[in-house]
Every structure is written in C-alpha cells, then in structure tokens.
Amino acid sequence: MSSKKSTGSHKVDVRIAVTNISTELSFECPSEVEQIRSAVTSAIASGTALVLSDVRGREIIVPADKIGFVEIGEQVERRVGFGTD
C-alpha cells in the first residue's frame, strides 16, 4: 500500500466573497500568506483590482470595491487512519 507524500510545494487556500454574487471564489494559491494579505490590503487601500494567481497559473482579478471578504488559510496535511496522535 502506498501513500502520496507532499512534494514540498507550498499552497494556500483562498476564498473570496464578491458582493452581489451568491458563490465565492475558491482556489489554491502558490504565494505565501503574507504576500496574499499584502496584495489584498493594497488593493483595498488603493481601490485597484486584486490580482492573484492560482496553482495552475490562471489569474483571478476582483475589483477592490466588490470584495466582500477574503479568507486565507494554510493547507494542512490530512491524516489517514485511526491513530490518537
């Protein structure tokens, strides 16, 4: 039985709520949490669009005035089994 180990690539889960839209944008971003936080605060402060890339290289662009909230979370490795650790 084999298990997949992470390859060391860093991914951060990002969720963005856009005003007047019922669904949220949800994607994995290869950037660090601080880089994402900085991009969000900069876009909101300057009123320019928030531009982030996902792990597939696609760009996500959201106008700053349409951002409802941004949730940034580190991915945690999922455990398999019945261990008590």
Backbone as JSON, one array per atom type, in Angstrom:
{
  "sequence": "MSSKKSTGSHKVDVRIAVTNISTELSFECPSEVEQIRSAVTSAIASGTALVLSDVRGREIIVPADKIGFVEIGEQVERRVGFGTD",
  "N": [[0.84, -1.17, 0.0], [0.63, 2.14, -0.91], [1.3, 5.55, -0.12], [0.58, 8.93, -0.9], [2.96, 11.39, -0.74], [3.52, 14.78, 0.17], [4.98, 17.03, -2.14], [6.49, 19.08, -1.29], [5.74, 21.46, -2.32], [4.32, 24.6, -1.76], [1.11, 25.55, -0.86], [-1.69, 27.67, -0.56], [-4.93, 27.98, 0.67], [-7.49, 29.98, -0.66], [-10.32, 32.0, -0.26], [-12.69, 34.09, -1.69], [-15.21, 36.37, -1.26], [-17.5, 37.89, -3.35], [-19.23, 40.87, -3.75], [-22.76, 40.98, -4.24], [-22.84, 38.56, -5.56], [-23.7, 35.19, -5.35], [-22.07, 32.93, -5.02], [-18.77, 31.97, -3.9], [-15.35, 32.74, -4.74], [-13.0, 30.25, -4.87], [-9.86, 28.92, -4.44], [-6.54, 27.47, -4.88], [-3.53, 28.93, -3.99], [-0.18, 29.62, -4.92], [1.36, 31.44, -3.54], [2.8, 32.97, -0.56], [1.2, 33.37, 2.66], [1.51, 35.97, 3.77], [2.15, 37.46, 1.47], [-0.24, 37.31, 0.03], [-2.01, 38.53, 1.83], [-0.9, 41.1, 1.87], [-1.3, 41.87, -0.82], [-4.1, 41.95, -0.89], [-4.75, 43.94, 1.08], [-3.44, 46.12, -0.05], [-4.78, 46.41, -2.51], [-7.37, 47.05, -1.6], [-6.88, 49.42, -0.15], [-5.89, 51.14, -2.14], [-7.86, 51.04, -4.03], [-7.66, 49.64, -6.35], [-7.77, 46.79, -8.61], [-7.77, 43.48, -7.22], [-5.36, 41.15, -7.84], [-4.59, 37.85, -8.19], [-2.86, 34.73, -8.56], [-3.61, 31.32, -9.38], [-2.7, 27.88, -8.55], [-2.48, 26.69, -11.0], [-1.67, 28.59, -12.7], [-3.52, 30.41, -13.62], [-5.06, 33.65, -13.66], [-6.78, 35.46, -11.17], [-8.94, 38.06, -10.96], [-10.3, 40.63, -9.14], [-12.36, 43.38, -8.68], [-11.56, 45.91, -6.34], [-13.61, 47.26, -4.94], [-15.61, 45.42, -4.95], [-15.02, 43.36, -3.27], [-16.09, 41.26, -0.76], [-15.25, 39.66, 1.45], [-12.09, 38.17, 2.32], [-10.7, 35.07, 2.76], [-7.95, 33.48, 4.05], [-6.02, 30.63, 4.21], [-3.71, 28.26, 5.46], [-2.84, 25.14, 4.01], [-3.4, 22.04, 5.53], [-1.87, 18.91, 6.19], [-3.66, 16.0, 5.57], [-4.58, 13.46, 7.78], [-4.52, 9.9, 7.8], [-6.17, 7.08, 8.98], [-6.51, 5.49, 12.22], [-5.15, 6.53, 14.38], [-4.23, 8.04, 17.53], [-2.78, 10.35, 17.69]],
  "CA": [[0.0, 0.0, 0.0], [1.45, 3.35, -0.97], [0.62, 6.81, 0.2], [1.15, 10.07, -1.59], [3.6, 12.37, 0.13], [3.57, 16.1, -0.44], [6.24, 17.25, -2.85], [7.16, 20.24, -0.76], [5.2, 22.69, -2.89], [3.54, 25.34, -0.79], [-0.17, 26.01, -1.38], [-2.54, 28.34, 0.41], [-6.33, 28.06, 0.25], [-8.01, 31.35, -0.65], [-11.74, 32.17, -0.58], [-13.03, 35.49, -1.84], [-16.62, 36.66, -1.48], [-17.69, 39.05, -4.22], [-20.53, 41.44, -3.43], [-23.86, 40.75, -5.17], [-22.68, 37.25, -6.19], [-24.01, 34.23, -4.28], [-21.0, 31.97, -4.8], [-17.46, 32.53, -3.58], [-14.2, 32.25, -5.49], [-12.2, 29.4, -4.0], [-8.76, 28.38, -5.22], [-5.26, 27.28, -4.2], [-2.57, 29.94, -4.44], [1.18, 29.21, -4.57], [2.01, 32.51, -2.79], [2.81, 32.91, 0.9], [0.08, 34.05, 3.31], [1.82, 37.4, 3.9], [2.07, 38.07, 0.14], [-1.66, 37.42, -0.3], [-2.56, 39.56, 2.72], [-0.39, 42.38, 1.39], [-1.98, 42.18, -2.09], [-5.49, 42.29, -0.57], [-4.8, 45.24, 1.75], [-3.0, 47.13, -1.01], [-5.87, 46.62, -3.47], [-8.47, 47.74, -0.92], [-6.44, 50.77, 0.2], [-5.71, 51.97, -3.34], [-9.05, 50.97, -4.87], [-7.35, 48.95, -7.6], [-8.2, 45.39, -8.64], [-6.96, 42.45, -6.58], [-4.92, 40.17, -8.84], [-3.89, 36.71, -7.63], [-2.74, 33.58, -9.47], [-3.82, 30.03, -8.74], [-1.59, 26.94, -8.74], [-2.43, 26.31, -12.42], [-1.18, 29.74, -13.46], [-4.61, 31.3, -14.04], [-5.18, 34.86, -12.86], [-8.07, 35.82, -10.61], [-8.96, 39.51, -10.83], [-11.52, 41.08, -8.49], [-12.33, 44.81, -8.37], [-11.45, 46.13, -4.89], [-14.89, 47.67, -4.36], [-16.53, 44.27, -4.97], [-14.56, 42.34, -2.32], [-16.87, 41.15, 0.47], [-14.24, 39.22, 2.41], [-11.06, 37.26, 1.82], [-10.26, 34.11, 3.76], [-6.65, 32.91, 3.67], [-5.69, 29.54, 5.14], [-2.67, 27.3, 5.1], [-3.3, 23.77, 3.88], [-2.84, 21.1, 6.49], [-1.82, 17.56, 5.66], [-4.72, 15.17, 6.12], [-4.11, 12.19, 8.36], [-5.33, 8.74, 7.45], [-6.03, 6.02, 9.96], [-7.21, 5.6, 13.49], [-4.2, 6.89, 15.42], [-4.69, 9.04, 18.5], [-1.83, 11.49, 17.71]],
  "C": [[0.89, 1.23, 0.0], [0.62, 4.56, -0.6], [1.34, 7.94, -0.51], [1.73, 11.05, -0.59], [3.58, 13.72, -0.58], [4.95, 16.34, -1.02], [6.98, 18.47, -2.35], [6.65, 21.55, -1.36], [4.23, 23.31, -1.91], [2.26, 25.85, -1.45], [-0.97, 26.62, -0.25], [-3.95, 28.37, -0.15], [-6.8, 29.49, 0.38], [-9.49, 31.29, -1.03], [-12.02, 33.65, -0.63], [-14.52, 35.61, -2.09], [-16.71, 37.94, -2.3], [-19.1, 39.56, -3.97], [-21.5, 41.22, -4.59], [-23.72, 39.46, -5.98], [-22.87, 36.21, -5.1], [-22.92, 33.21, -4.03], [-19.68, 32.68, -4.54], [-16.42, 31.98, -4.54], [-13.35, 31.46, -4.52], [-11.13, 28.74, -4.85], [-7.52, 28.21, -4.35], [-4.26, 28.23, -4.82], [-1.16, 29.5, -4.01], [1.94, 30.26, -3.75], [1.97, 32.26, -1.29], [1.63, 33.7, 1.45], [0.32, 35.56, 3.38], [1.74, 38.13, 2.56], [0.61, 38.28, -0.27], [-2.29, 38.52, 0.52], [-2.14, 40.95, 2.25], [-1.09, 42.8, 0.1], [-3.42, 42.62, -1.83], [-5.57, 43.67, 0.06], [-4.39, 46.37, 0.82], [-4.11, 47.45, -2.01], [-7.02, 47.4, -2.84], [-8.09, 49.19, -0.63], [-6.35, 51.68, -1.02], [-6.93, 51.97, -4.26], [-8.8, 50.3, -6.21], [-7.79, 47.48, -7.5], [-7.22, 44.49, -7.88], [-6.64, 41.41, -7.64], [-4.1, 39.1, -8.14], [-3.83, 35.61, -8.68], [-3.02, 32.31, -8.7], [-2.66, 29.09, -9.08], [-1.46, 26.47, -10.19], [-1.97, 27.45, -13.31], [-2.27, 30.67, -13.96], [-4.67, 32.5, -13.12], [-6.62, 35.08, -12.42], [-8.01, 37.32, -10.35], [-10.32, 39.92, -10.27], [-11.4, 42.58, -8.23], [-12.37, 45.02, -6.85], [-12.79, 46.48, -4.26], [-15.93, 46.55, -4.36], [-16.13, 43.16, -4.0], [-15.42, 42.39, -1.06], [-15.97, 40.75, 1.63], [-13.24, 38.33, 1.7], [-10.64, 36.37, 2.98], [-9.0, 33.44, 3.24], [-6.31, 31.83, 4.69], [-4.63, 28.62, 4.6], [-3.3, 25.92, 4.96], [-2.63, 22.91, 4.93], [-2.89, 19.71, 5.89], [-2.87, 16.72, 6.35], [-4.13, 13.86, 6.62], [-5.07, 11.08, 7.98], [-5.11, 7.69, 8.52], [-6.76, 6.32, 11.24], [-6.29, 5.94, 14.65], [-4.74, 7.97, 16.33], [-3.77, 10.25, 18.57], [-2.5, 12.74, 17.28]]
}
